[in-house]
C-alpha cells in the first residue's frame, strides 16, 4: 500500500520576499538584544539549590 506524497507549500513572488524580510528583521532584533546572565535568574538559582540538596550537583 503506497502513501500519497503531500506537496510542500512554497512561497513565490511578493509573499516570499515579505516572509524573508520579516525573518531577517526578527533575526537582527534577536541578535541586537542585550545578553543576560542566566546565573542571576531566580529560577536558575532555585534549580541549583535543588540539585545541591539532592546531591546531583
C-alpha positions as CSV (number, residue, x, y, z in Angstrom):
1,X,0.0,0.0,0.0
2,X,1.5,3.3,-1.1
3,X,1.2,6.5,0.8
4,X,0.3,9.7,-1.0
5,X,3.1,12.2,-1.2
6,X,1.9,15.6,0.0
7,X,3.0,18.7,-1.7
8,X,5.2,21.1,0.2
9,X,3.8,24.7,0.3
10,X,6.2,27.1,-1.4
11,X,6.0,30.9,-1.4
12,X,6.7,32.8,-4.6
13,X,6.9,36.5,-5.5
14,X,5.8,39.2,-3.1
15,X,4.9,36.8,-0.3
16,X,8.3,35.1,-0.4
17,X,10.0,38.4,-0.3
18,X,7.9,39.6,2.6
19,X,8.5,36.4,4.5
20,X,12.3,36.5,4.0
21,X,12.4,40.2,5.0
22,X,10.4,39.6,8.2
23,X,12.5,36.6,9.1
24,X,15.7,38.6,8.7
25,X,14.3,41.5,10.7
26,X,13.4,39.2,13.6
27,X,16.9,37.7,13.5
28,X,18.5,41.1,13.6
29,X,16.4,42.1,16.6
30,X,17.2,38.9,18.4
31,X,21.0,39.4,17.8
32,X,20.8,43.0,18.9
33,X,19.0,42.3,22.3
34,X,21.1,42.7,25.4
35,X,22.6,39.4,26.6
36,X,21.5,38.3,30.1
37,X,23.4,36.3,32.7
38,X,21.3,33.2,33.3
39,X,23.0,32.5,36.6
40,X,21.3,35.6,38.1
41,X,17.8,34.3,37.2
42,X,15.7,33.3,40.2
43,X,14.6,30.0,38.6
44,X,18.2,29.1,37.8
45,X,19.3,29.8,41.4
46,X,16.4,27.7,42.7
47,X,17.3,24.8,40.4
48,X,20.9,24.9,41.5
49,X,19.8,24.8,45.2
50,X,17.5,21.9,44.5
51,X,20.3,20.0,42.7
52,X,22.7,20.6,45.6
53,X,20.2,19.3,48.1
54,X,19.6,16.2,46.1
55,X,23.3,15.6,45.7
56,X,23.2,15.8,41.9
57,X,25.4,18.8,41.6
